[in-house]
């Protein structure tokens, strides 16, 4: 029996994911979470085989959290389910240790297939996304500059790109405004941008925000 933990900030999405796997005799939902803190608490207190986690779980430095989960609980398989946004985060998520990534618009049957696949110890990438990644490799497509950012810098870039004030970002990430300001400075330098407006424009142009 595959024990699943469902993590998403939307109750509607959580119910939808639970409904998809409800008819599978080899799967059972052992818990659900709406925040990254709740995910960590559930993993500590419950036996979980596969974590279904949305890319937008609040309070989460997704890439760092995925890496932390993979390192602390090697038997836990993390399957990222993107139901909200474009797939610009996919490659970075995979590098952080996730066992699989499902792109937006995936059919329910692919979710079930992906759960079983990662539970067996294999990895899963959506068919469409796999074709896009293969195209980039075979054609030698140039990597965007933001791929050179650290995971934390990338996270701050995405948050700044939505226009969220610096102080609020600091609060949401549990860091000081000075630390966020330092990350902002690194982002401006590495991306060769001049100000916050340029960061927002860059994030939009590269589809890092919706």
ROMITOR-907120 format. One line per 3 residues: number of its first residue (from 0); for each residue y, z, x of N, C-alpha, C. Coordinates in steps of 0.001 Angstrom, whole numbers, padded with zeros to 6 digits. Atoms other than C-alpha are relative to their C-alpha. Layout:
<atoms>
NUM) Y/Z/X/Y/Z/X/Y/Z/X; ... .
</atoms>
This chain:
<atoms>
0) -001192/000000/000843/000000/000000/000000/001250/000000/000884; -001235/000094/-000775/003393/-001039/001412/001065/000888/-000650; -000989/-000938/000525/005934/001775/000992/001408/-000509/000328 .
3) -001303/000630/-000144/009454/000440/000412/001143/000966/-000264; -001266/-000686/000242/012908/001973/000703/001047/-001078/-000241; -000991/001014/000369/015655/-000040/-001034/001399/000556/000227 .
6) -001348/-000469/-000314/019215/000285/000314/001043/-001058/-000339; -001112/000870/000380/022253/-001299/-001331/001018/000860/-000725; -001022/-000819/000642/025572/000079/-002517/000140/-000288/-001491 .
9) -000091/000365/001417/025191/-001657/-005899/-001267/000414/-000755; 001172/-000372/000809/022865/-000021/-008487/-000652/-001216/-000643; 000540/001204/000632/022479/-003429/-010134/-000903/-000749/000975 .
12) 000799/000697/-001007/021246/-005013/-006912/-001275/000780/000301; 001197/-000815/-000273/018893/-002094/-006223/-001029/-000174/-001109; 000919/000183/001122/017396/-002419/-009704/-000633/-001381/000031 .
15) 000530/001352/-000089/017029/-006151/-009196/-001089/-000122/001049; 001001/000036/-001069/015179/-005711/-005907/-001257/000762/-000407; 001145/-000798/000455/012977/-003010/-007409/-000790/-000759/-001057 .
18) 000684/000765/001044/012211/-005261/-010370/-000863/-001118/000561; 000751/001101/-000606/011063/-008087/-008103/-001345/000478/000539; 001237/-000485/-000622/008473/-005941/-006334/-000841/000846/-000957 .
21) 000712/-000881/000943/007462/-003924/-009418/-001363/-000559/-000397; 001263/000589/000422/004726/-006392/-010308/-000977/-000252/001121; 000885/000219/-001155/003183/-006395/-006837/-000910/001215/000182 .
24) 000923/-001140/-000074/000051/-004186/-006760/-000119/000619/001383; 000128/-000512/-001365/000271/-003786/-002980/001298/000623/000508; -001282/-000560/-000408/003832/-002385/-002962/000404/001147/-000921 .
27) -000522/-001103/000801/005488/000836/-004111/001353/000422/000549; -001321/-000462/-000396/009104/002013/-004070/-000047/001514/000204; 000057/-001438/-000286/009306/005423/-002374/001391/000621/000036 .
30) -001347/-000544/-000003/013086/005754/-002456/001042/-001093/-000022; -001121/000935/-000046/016494/004117/-002673/001216/000721/000552; -001181/-000585/-000629/019830/004659/-000955/001191/-000921/-000201 .
33) -001222/000767/000211/023435/003593/-001475/000902/000001/001233; -000806/-000090/-001211/024848/004535/001956/-000899/000088/001228; 000783/-000082/-001231/023760/004489/005580/-000486/001428/000239 .
36) 000419/-001393/-000152/023667/008301/005579/-001229/000296/-000845; 001144/-000206/000887/021282/008264/002629/-001233/-000702/000537; 001129/000714/-000615/019115/005703/004429/-000643/000867/001075 .
39) 000520/-000831/-001085/018774/007943/007477/-000713/001234/-000533; 000619/-001177/000593/017993/010979/005333/-001340/-000348/-000623; 001247/000406/000647/015353/009084/003378/-001084/-000320/001028 .
42) 000982/000359/-001030/013677/007745/006517/-000533/001250/000688; 000441/-001254/-000625/013582/011257/007988/-000989/000759/-000878; 000768/-000858/000908/012017/012809/004893/-001143/-000708/-000731 .
45) 000987/000761/000768/009818/010014/003505/-000725/-000988/000897; 000776/001009/-000728/007046/007819/004871/000376/-001380/-000540; -000462/001332/000405/008506/004300/004775/-000584/-001048/000934 .
48) 000521/001106/-000805/006871/001080/005931/001050/-001091/000199; -000994/001074/-000055/009613/-001437/005092/001292/000468/-000658; -001320/-000299/000544/013324/-000841/004597/000672/-001302/-000395 .
51) -000777/001145/000479/015080/-003431/002428/001456/000424/-000001; -001383/-000456/-000128/018734/-003154/003401/000971/-001161/-000075; -001024/001021/000138/021750/-005177/002356/000945/000061/001199 .
54) -000916/000043/-001142/024202/-006298/005049/001266/000801/-000253; -001262/-000653/000341/027030/-004535/003190/-000143/001470/-000375; 000141/-001433/000306/025650/-000992/002892/001180/000753/000606 .
57) -001211/-000646/-000502/028832/001126/003188/-000275/001127/000984; 000115/-001060/-000990/029405/003509/006057/-000917/-000374/001142; 001002/000399/-000982/027026/001496/008174/000563/-000955/001038 .
60) -000167/000981/-001057/027568/-000095/011549/-001349/-000692/000053; 001316/000576/000292/024759/-002399/010507/-000835/-000245/001247; 000766/000384/-001184/023762/-003642/013934/-000442/001219/000801 .
63) 000354/-001216/-000729/023883/-000248/015621/-001024/000816/-000779; 000930/-000767/000820/022092/001372/012709/-001394/-000615/000041; 001295/000681/-000077/019346/-001247/012762/-000680/000274/001333 .
66) 000549/-000284/-001329/018909/-000719/016479/-000501/001448/000083; 000379/-001411/-000007/018814/003057/016010/-001294/000231/-000772; 001208/-000150/000810/016215/002828/013246/-001221/-000554/000735 .
69) 001121/000638/-000702/014038/000477/015304/-000455/000826/001194; 000339/-000793/-001178/014212/002729/018353/-000629/001342/-000366; 000479/-001338/000363/013646/006077/016596/-001278/-000043/-000818 .
72) 001197/000145/000835/011005/004839/014144/-000605/-001377/000233; 000554/001312/-000364/009110/001983/015846/-000889/-000617/-001083; 000879/000518/001048/006722/001699/012906/000741/-000484/-001224 .
75) -000798/000417/001148/009548/001107/010444/000453/-001441/000179; -000407/001403/-000045/010169/-002544/009652/001255/-000172/-000854; -001271/000171/000701/013755/-003396/008695/000160/-001451/-000421 .
78) -000196/001339/000542/014234/-006397/006425/001402/-000056/-000614; -001366/000119/000481/017889/-007336/005932/000047/-001037/-001124; -000094/000876/001171/018584/-008836/002510/001472/-000266/-000266 .
81) -001398/000363/000181/021881/-010702/002276/000200/-000562/-001408; -000202/000457/001378/022874/-010938/-001402/001464/-000278/-000299; -001427/000095/000290/026660/-011049/-001032/000732/-001108/000745 .
84) -000882/000805/-000837/027955/-013183/001810/-000727/-001137/000705; 000571/001068/-000800/027421/-016103/004144/-000878/000605/001098; 000998/-000457/-000950/024912/-015893/006979/000490/000002/001448 .
87) -000557/-000010/-001342/027246/-015581/009954/-000516/001172/000836; 000473/-001185/-000723/025702/-012197/010844/-001474/-000095/000395; 001459/000047/-000093/022084/-013370/010897/-000537/000166/001416 .
90) 000534/-000037/-001361/021518/-013959/014604/000240/001360/000640; -000317/-001310/-000566/023255/-010710/015589/-000899/001082/-000598; 000900/-000955/000653/021168/-008782/013037/-001391/-000079/000621 .
93) 001325/000159/-000594/017965/-010224/014469/-000055/000608/001399; -000045/-000543/-001356/019016/-009265/017998/000003/001524/000009; -000094/-001457/000056/019580/-005682/016865/-001341/000668/-000290 .
96) 001330/-000564/000186/015891/-005252/016096/-000571/-000115/-001398; 000534/000182/001347/015499/-006215/012436/-001243/-000880/000044; 001239/000787/000044/012060/-007578/011568/000182/-001286/-000786 .
99) -000196/001199/000789/013478/-010110/009151/001381/-000073/-000609; -001302/000234/000612/016526/-011619/007517/-000164/-001019/-001114; 000049/000905/001149/016750/-013150/004060/001411/-000438/-000339 .
102) -001321/000530/000280/019707/-015421/003420/000343/000087/-001477; -000471/-000008/001377/021816/-015430/000280/-000648/-001147/-000774; 000577/001034/000851/020220/-017350/-002592/-001500/-000155/000148 .
105) 001450/000106/-000166/016610/-016691/-001559/-000696/000229/-001344; 000754/-000222/001241/014055/-016946/-004391/-000791/001304/000069; 000770/-001251/000013/012193/-013783/-005479/-001327/-000111/000744 .
108) 001294/000175/-000661/008924/-015226/-004178/000123/000132/001518; -000183/-000103/-001444/010376/-015408/-000667/000192/001451/000423; -000153/-001420/-000298/011365/-011742/-000794/-001359/000667/000094 .
111) 001339/-000588/000002/007801/-010754/-001663/-000771/-000445/001238; 000679/000535/-001188/006439/-013022/001062/000523/000663/001271; -000610/-000598/-001191/008900/-011581/003607/-000430/001448/000178 .
114) 000425/-001401/-000075/007980/-007977/002768/-001411/000091/000564; 001390/-000027/-000477/004292/-008658/003273/-000096/-000436/001451; 000039/000540/-001356/004967/-010602/006443/000460/001036/001022 .
117) -000496/-000978/-000967/007067/-007947/008181/-000865/001256/-000001; 000890/-001167/000069/004713/-005188/006971/-001231/-000206/000880; 001143/000319/-000866/001937/-006975/008902/000381/000021/001475 .
120) -000443/-000026/-001393/004046/-006782/012049/000624/-001295/000461; -000604/001285/-000349/005350/-010358/011967/001503/000047/-000275; -001430/000100/000265/008967/-011506/011699/000253/-001090/-001040 .
123) -000307/000982/001042/010673/-013462/008955/001475/-000396/000049; -001347/000548/000137/013719/-015714/008783/-000047/-001022/-001120; -000047/000957/001098/014722/-017677/005700/-000144/-001429/000523 .
126) 000273/001375/-000429/013636/-021308/005871/001292/-000750/000328; -001258/000712/-000214/017177/-022665/005540/000695/000500/001249; -000651/-000580/-001177/018526/-020269/008146/-000737/-000395/001271 .
129) 000789/000396/-001167/015681/-021098/010542/000350/-001420/000429; -000364/001385/-000314/016584/-024778/010303/001384/-000065/000651; -001343/-000015/-000569/020245/-024001/011026/-000018/000509/001437 .
132) 000089/-000549/-001349/019367/-021856/014065/-000660/-000992/000954; 000674/000999/-000819/016988/-024538/015363/000939/-001152/000323; -000963/001074/-000215/019702/-027157/014920/001001/000378/001095 .
135) -000951/-000457/-001009/022127/-025084/016996/-000609/-000048/001392; 000670/-000027/-001307/019556/-024714/019780/-000255/-001408/000515; 000394/001341/-000437/018356/-028320/019875/001185/-000907/000266 .
138) -001181/000853/-000201/021834/-029840/019667/000950/000578/001039; -000864/-000628/-000995/023327/-027436/022173/001343/000392/-000556; -001256/-000366/000641/025947/-026301/019702/000649/001174/000739 .
141) -000717/-001039/-000730/028616/-024177/021379/000114/001266/-000842; -000075/-001268/000707/028518/-020500/020447/001452/000403/-000176; -001378/-000455/000208/031723/-019128/018891/000310/001179/000907 .
144) -000417/-001043/-000940/033723/-016734/021052/-000380/001391/-000496; 000288/-001350/000508/033084/-013780/018723/-001441/000435/000242; 001376/-000378/-000319/029387/-013898/019627/-000074/000783/001304 .
147) -000023/-000739/-001257/030408/-012426/022985/000480/001435/-000183; -000446/-001368/000256/031789/-009276/021343/-001185/000949/-000080; 001037/-001015/000204/029818/-006051/021367/-000196/000183/-001498 .
150) 000252/-000219/001426/028282/-004977/018067/001134/000770/-000663; -001079/-000789/000584/031016/-002386/017503/001281/-000817/-000097; -001181/000867/000061/033771/-004859/018374/-000125/-001009/-001123 .
153) 000241/000975/001061/032224/-007379/016027/000190/000643/-001372; -000155/-000707/001266/032083/-004808/013231/001474/000239/-000307; -001426/-000235/000201/035734/-003891/013727/000725/-001308/-000302 .
156) -000576/001317/000284/036634/-007589/013805/-000166/-000360/-001464; 000270/000350/001396/034984/-008125/010419/000816/000863/-000959; -000774/-000891/000859/036739/-005097/008933/001490/-000336/000056 .
159) -001395/000414/-000144/040133/-006082/010340/000236/-001328/-000710; -000118/001312/000622/039470/-009569/009019/000169/000054/-001502; -000174/-000157/001448/039422/-008251/005460/001364/000586/-000345 .
162) -001317/-000552/000235/042875/-006744/005917/000018/001507/-000186; 000061/-001462/000145/041711/-003109/005838/000867/000651/001077; -000859/-000673/-000985/044272/-000809/007523/-000814/000690/001090 .
165) 000681/-000581/-001159/043364/000538/010942/-000437/001437/-000255; 000350/-001407/000241/043437/004182/009827/-001196/000142/-000933; 001133/-000063/000926/041020/003495/006981/-001292/-000410/000699 .
168) 001183/000400/-000770/038639/001692/009325/-000490/001178/000838; 000362/-001158/-000821/038724/004730/011603/-000723/001046/-000842; 000624/-000986/000886/037886/007008/008668/-001388/-000448/-000418 .
171) 001286/000516/000473/035084/004768/007388/-001062/000045/001088; 000968/000041/-001108/033460/004553/010833/-000152/001350/000694; 000090/-001309/-000627/034008/008192/011725/000529/000017/001419 .
174) -000604/000084/-001326/036126/007269/014752/001489/000304/-000102; -001430/-000285/000007/039688/008072/015781/000790/-001305/-000103; -000854/001197/000052/042541/005620/015061/000248/-000572/001400 .
177) -000218/000469/-001363/043108/005461/018830/-001174/-000854/000484; 001185/000767/-000403/039527/004272/019365/-000015/-001364/-000676; -000034/001273/000721/039863/001598/016677/001081/-000901/000575 .
180) -001080/000766/-000608/043163/000528/018235/-000445/-000617/001325; 000535/000526/-001261/041360/000143/021558/-000915/-001188/-000255; 000870/001121/000354/038703/-002042/019931/000822/-001210/-000423 .
183) -000869/001092/000447/041447/-004100/018285/000604/-000726/001209; -000571/000598/-001198/043054/-004651/021683/-001006/-000869/000746; 001047/000787/-000665/039759/-005826/023173/-000270/-001297/-000758 .
186) 000249/001177/000838/039229/-008196/020239/001098/-001038/000207; -001118/000916/-000208/042695/-009702/020635/-000107/-000689/001359; 000100/000561/-001346/042120/-010169/024352/-001145/-001008/000114 .
189) 001169/000860/-000148/038626/-011659/024120/000099/-001274/-000835; -000124/001176/000872/039459/-013996/021233/001300/-000759/000243; -001287/000620/-000343/042858/-014845/022746/000886/-000157/-001239 .
192) -000837/-000038/001198/044705/-013854/019574/001212/000894/000260; -001253/-000705/-000256/048190/-012406/019245/000258/001216/-000882; -000337/-001078/000925/048251/-010115/016210/-001050/000123/-001097 .
195) 000961/-000265/001071/046451/-008784/013136/-000134/-001186/-000946; 000057/001175/000870/047382/-011833/011068/-000913/-001066/000589; 000861/000978/-000668/045640/-014017/013635/-001470/000401/-000102 .
198) 001375/-000486/000167/042531/-011816/013396/-000520/-000351/-001389; 000404/000323/001376/042436/-012259/009618/-000272/-001490/-000130; 000173/001449/000074/042874/-016008/009968/-001282/-000443/000720 .
201) 001214/000328/-000748/040119/-016193/012613/-001248/000358/-000799; 001170/-000460/000778/037700/-014169/010446/-000266/-000915/-001190; 000162/000890/001140/038317/-016415/007460/-000511/-001364/000441 .
204) 000384/001328/-000485/038021/-019651/009433/-001451/-000047/000469; 001370/-000056/-000500/034712/-018522/010929/-000955/000618/-001013; 000818/-000489/001120/033404/-017240/007567/-000648/001355/000306 .
207) 000497/-001343/-000280/032998/-013687/008836/000302/000949/-001143; -000335/-000778/001183/034536/-012350/005632/-000004/-000935/-001201; 000022/000807/001208/034334/-013521/002034/001372/000004/-000645 .
</atoms>
